[in-house]
Amino acid sequence: MSGETITFLSTRGRGLGIDLALIKSYLSKNPERYPEFRFYLNDETSSNPMAAYGFHRAKRGFCEGMTNAICLDASLEARMRRLLGEGKRILLFVPYDYQYKNMRTLESGRQRSRNTLAAFDYVLTGSPFSERLLRQSYRIREDQTLIPAALPFAWDLLQGERRRQVEKKIYGYFPEARGKKLVSVLVYGDEEKKRRDWEEFSLRELFRQWEGDCFLFTNSELLMERSFSLSSRYRNRFGYINRVLPVQDMLYATDILITNNGRFAASYAARKKPVWACGYNDNSFEKYMAADYPSMFLNSVDRLPELPLAGECSAEQERFCRDMAYENPQSPYETVESLLGHV
């Protein structure tokens, strides 16, 4: 097979996403094999019903006769299978927040058998956690194959040369961070739903407790605003990365991650470094961590000063890393290329 056209499909408001972008970048290195890429990136979850209907109808037209497709969620619906042409449909089962919601449903005994992934021929499961969710909560067709391969972003985090490239960029913007232990507090969610304790948190007190050679990175505007009152003694230990670096770049360099983003936590687990979940806006990842990994869950930002900075994983953090990352995963790039028929 040669001259393959690859379609990247994302219609749940997640855009191309880092995982699809990395696959696209890899395949782009072989323009003779993959001379054409097609993209349909939209948001069918729009609160405007007319817009959502229009996006869905446009997607059906775009996908009619489609051959090879790669998705990062269930953007390719089971009922669309009859519209598709010959080719391989590949799902990267990225652990967005809905996976933690579905796992909580499964663990509560309210098991569901979802048919939402039936359009895919192959699923890169990414981790034991996601594979377990797939096998217990989704209908798997007899001709559908689950593959225990890493996801592109998690795989990329393990590549030494890639980490050095990102670190060089980080230290170019924040030279004071070089040689220090890097701690990243990365939070997401509706500003209206954020917890009140974040508005009153004292960075000065945090740095007083965190005596030692550490540097704090964050994407939180609240923490950035609190940093204005820091003395020069502490100001050179703080970095606000929004609009300076892609937030996810911090996962390549950070030594300790604190986040309410389940995708970040699961990807970072591949590095087998300390990760903590923090309460910020009560999303499904936060609720899952509070129930299944309580010693890793910070129910208040005021607990940040208590965190150990030694860089060693606790027993529970090691268990989390084992569940969120395969011990010896397959390369996602070689796996995808093999599925497309070129290896």
N, C-alpha and C positions, 0 to 999 in steps of 0.2 A: 504494500500500500504506500502511496506517496501523494503529495499534494493534498493533504488533509485540511479541511476547514473545521475550525474549532469555535464553538459558540460558548460564551460565558453568560450565564443567565442568573440574575439576582433581582427578585421582584418583591422582597420583603423589607425594603428600605435600608438594606445593609451595603448598598453600593457594590463596588468590585471587591472590597475587603482585601486585607493583606495576604490571605491564603490564596485567593484566586490571582491576585497580582503577581505573587511569586511564581505560581505555575505558568502564568502567561509569559513572564520574563524568561523562564527556563526554556519554554517551547520556542520563544522568539529567536533563540540562538541557532535554530535549524530552519531557516526560511524556505529551503527547498522542500522540506517535509511538511511544514506548516505555513503555507504562504498567505493564509487569510484567517483573520480572527473576527468574529462577530460578537457584538455586545448588546444585551438588552438589560438595562439597569433601571429599575423603577420601584415604585412603592404602592403595591396593591392594598396595603393596610391603611391607606389614607382614610381619615375620618370623613372625608367628603365622598358620599356613596357614588356620585356621578363620576368623579375622578377615578375612584377605585374600579368601577365598571369599565371605564374607558381604557385604563391601563391593562386590565385583564383581557379585554377584547383585542387590544393591540398585540398583546403577548401571543395569543392564539394564532394570529395572522403571521407573526414573526417566526413562530416555531413550526409552522406547517411545513412538512418535508425536511425538517432539521435533521442533520446527521449527528456528528459528535458534539456532545455538550458536557460542560463541567459546571457544577453548582456548589454553593456552600450552605444551602438549606433546601427546603422543600418547594422551591420556586417552580420546579417542573412537576406538575400535578399528575396523579395517577390516571385520571380520566382523559389526559391528553395523549396517552400512548398511541392511540390509533391515528393521531395526526402526524406522527413522527416518521422520518425516513430511516434507512439503514444507518447504523452507526453505534457508537458506544456512549452511554449516558453514565456519567461518573459523579458521585456525590462525595464531597469532602464534608464529613459530619462534624462541623465546627461547634464547639460547646458554647453556644450562645445561651442566654438566660433561660430560654424555654426548656433546655435539656435539664436544668436543675429543677424547674417546676415539674416536669414530667417524672423525674426521679423521685421527687417528694410524693407525687401521686402514687407511684409504684410502691414505695416503701410504706405508704399508709394502708396498703391492701386494696386500694381502689384501682386495680390494674385495668388498663385499657389496651385494646389491640388496634393500633392505628394503621391505616393503609396509606398514609401520606407519602411514603417513599417508594411506592410500587413502580414508578416510572423509571427508576434507576437500575442499571444492570450491575453496577459495582459501587460499593460504599467503602471508602477509606475511613475506618472507625476512629483512628487517632489515639485511643486509650482504652484500658480495661473498663473504665467507668462508662464511656459512651458505647462500647461494644455490649456491655451488660444491659444498658438501657435499650439498645436496638433489639436484642434477642428477646427481651421480656415484655417490651411495650409496643413493638411494631410487627406487622405481618411481613414475614420474609418469604418472597417467592422462591420456589424450588430452583429456578434458574438465576437467582440473584446471589451475588457473591460478596461476602463481607471480608475485607482485607485488613489485617492488623498492621497497617502502615502509619507512620507518623504523619501529622498534618504539616504543611509547608512552613508555617511560621515557627512552630515548635522545633522542627528540624533545623531551620535556619539559625535559631538561637544557640544551637550546639556547634555551629561551624566556627572554628577559631579565627579564621581570616575575616569572616563576616563580622564577628564581635570586635576585632581590632579596628576595622573600618568605622564602625559606629562609635566606638570609644574615642577614636581620634576626633570625630565630629563633635561629640559631647564635650571633650576637654578643650576643643577650640572655642566653644561658647562659654564654658565654665572652667577656666584653667585652675581655679582654686580647689576644684574637686579632685584633681589628679593626686593619686596616692592615698586618698581617704577611703574609708568604708562608705559605700553609697547605699542610701536608704531611699526608696521611692514610695511616696504616698499618692496613689492614682485612683481617683474616684469619679464616678459618673452617675448621672440621674437628674431628674427634674428638680430644678432649684426650689420649687415650691414645696417639694416633699422631703427636702434634706432635713436631717436632724438638727435640732436647735443647739446641741452642744458644740457643733462645729463653728457656730457663730461666735462663741465665747471662749474658744480654746486659746490658751496662752503659749505661743511659740517660745517666748522667753523662758518660761518654766520648763518647756520640753528640752531646750538646749542646756539648761542648768542641770537637768537630770541626765542628759546624754553627754556627760563629760567624756571627752575622748576625740579621736580623729575621725569624725563622721561628717558626711555631707548629705543634706536632705533635699531631694528633688520632689516637686509636686506639680500637678496640673490644677490644683484647687485654687480658685480665685479667693475663697475665704481665707485660706492660709496665706496666700500672697498678700492680702490686705493686712493680715496680722503681722506680717514681716516688716511693715513700715516702722513699727515701734522697736525693732531690734537694734541693739547697740552695734557698733562696728566689730565688736568682739565676736558676735554671732552672725552678722549679716553675710560674712564670707563663707558661711556653712549652709547657705540656703539658695536654691535655684528654682525659679518658676519657668516651666518649659513650654507653656502654651504659646503658640505662634513663633516659637523658636525652633523646636524640634517636633517631629511626630511623637506623640506621647508613648506609643508602643516601642519606640527605639530604646527607651530606658531599660526594657527587659533584657537587652543584650549586655548591659554593663552593671546593672544594680546587684548588690549583694544581699539585700533584704527587701522584699516586696510587701507592701500593705495596700490592699485594693478591695473594692466591692464589685470588680469586673470579673465574672467567671471565666471568660475567654482568656484574659490575661493570666489569671491564676493557674489555669490548666496548662497553658503554653509554657509558663515559667517553671512549672513543676518538672519539665524535662531537664532543667539545669540542676535539680536536686539541691536547691538552696531554700533558706527559710522564707515562707510565705505566710501572711496573715490576712484574714478576711476582716473587714471593718463594717460596722453598721453605718449606713449613710442615708439610704432612702427605701429600705425594706424591700429590695428586689428578691427574686427567687434564689439567687446564689447566696445572698446573705442568710436567708431562712434555712437553706440547705446546710450551710456551714455551721450555723448556730445549733442545728439538730444533730448533725453527723460528726462534726469536728469542733466541739464546744471550746476546747482549750486553745484553738486557733482563731476563735472569733472574738473580736473586740467590740463589745456592745456599746461602748462609748469611746469617743476620741480621747477622752481624758486618760485612757489606759495606755496611750502611746508612750509616755515616759517610762512605763514599767517594762517595755520590751527589751529582751537581751540583745546586745549588739555583737555577740561573739561570732555569729555567723554559722553556728552549728544547728542542724535540724533536730527538733524534738522527735520523740517516737511517733507522735501523731502527725507531725509534718512529713516524716518519712512515709507513713502509711498513705497520706494524701498524695505524695509524689508517685508512689507505686500505682495508685489507682488512676491518676491523671496522665500517666506516660508509660508506654511499654518499656520494658527493660532493654530489649534489643529490637527496636522497630525497623521496619523496612523503609527505605528512602521513598518519599512521596513522588519525587521527580522520576526516578527510574520506574516506579510502579505505574504511574500514569502513562509514561511513554510506552511501557510494555503493553498496557491495556489497549492503547491506540494502535498497537501492531508494529512497533518499530524497534523492539528489543528482543 
